[in-house]
Amino acid sequence: MTPVRTPNPIVPGTTRDRTGAAGILHRAVADINARFRGLQVDVLAIFSRVPIYAANDVGDITLYGLTPEQMQAISAELLAAVERWIASGRDPAYSFWWGAYDQQAAQLGAAQSAANLANLSASYAASRSLEQIIYSTPYKTRLGMAQVRSYEYWTGLAVAQKTELAQIIGRAVVDGKNPKAVRTEIMERLGVGRARAALYAQTDITNTLREARQAEADYAEAELGLKTGLLWTSALLPTTRAWHASRNGKVYTTDEVRDFYSKNGNRFRCHCAQTECLLDAEGKPILTKKLKSTMANELAAWKRANPE
């Protein structure tokens, strides 16, 4: 009799890209960089229109001719610029620009789960497809919530960025700051905002993907009776936190994973992933010795390269 093959879960990506979402993140960051470059051009143009009575690029004081009414107009221009590039998109005829990245992340997570669970279970493969997942009401609800969450973040970032830029220009006028120094300060502040946006992008994309996988694991258990756990695959990068790396190769419930990401800022800058695996009658994960050994060796190598 041919022995029954022990089904291993399909682990996507590499130790550097456990979620397999690097492509989405790369496109998102490129989009963010382009938007902040456009915003910088607009903001510097707005500042260049501030009237100057006397300017000396090497002097201590610059005299600006700006009335309170003109400052209000500049503030309105700044708000329009940040909304155009960060909050609303370049053209109001189009949908909110970040929503597409949430959609891609959610669909990738659903596709990964569908392929993996179909590989693990013939009953799942026979009764569940990717199309059924992405057209289901729970999936659409989760995606909608993710997009609302993102919209609130980008709108908040736009308001904060506008306030900071207005303060930079306002202080420069009051203090008579050199225009060249003001332009440098504007670019530095926008650089901080861009870094903040890139951090959010990584967090939101991987979080949305993981939520899709957790939800499908819950569905498989509740609706199809599959006993599953989530195999933790740590992103073994030099920047990986030790308590994230230590989970590599361990198996958790979906509730345990959600609890982990709800605390101590664990969801920020996390590149780890979780992959559905089958459990036996005693609740122990069904994994081959080879996979267990591979994951143990990965962690051991990371510890050697990153001693505490």
Sequence and secondary structure as in RCSB ss.txt:
>XXXX:A:sequence
MTPVRTPNPIVPGTTRDRTGAAGILHRAVADINARFRGLQVDVLAIFSRVPIYAANDVGDITLYGLTPEQMQAIS
AELLAAVERWIASGRDPAYSFWWGAYDQQAAQLGAAQSAANLANLSASYAASRSLEQIIYSTPYKTRLGMAQVRS
YEYWTGLAVAQKTELAQIIGRAVVDGKNPKAVRTEIMERLGVGRARAALYAQTDITNTLREARQAEADYAEAELG
LKTGLLWTSALLPTTRAWHASRNGKVYTTDEVRDFYSKNGNRFRCHCAQTECLLDAEGKPILTKKLKSTMANELA
AWKRANPE
>XXXX:A:secstr
            SBTTBTTS HHHHHHHHHHHHHHHHHHHHHHHHHHHTS EEE  TTSS  EE   HHHHHHHH
HHHHHHHIIIIIS S TTS  TTHHHHHHHHHHHHHHHHHHHHHH HHHHHH  HHHHHTSHHHHHHHHHHHHHH
HHHHHHHHHHHHHHHHHHHHHHHHHT  HHHHHHHHHHHHHHHHHHHHHHHHHHHHHHHHHHHHHHHHHHHHHH 
  EEEEEE    TT  HHHHTTTT EE HHHHHHHHTSTTTTTT   EEEEEEB TTS B   HHHHHHHHHHHH
HHHHHS  
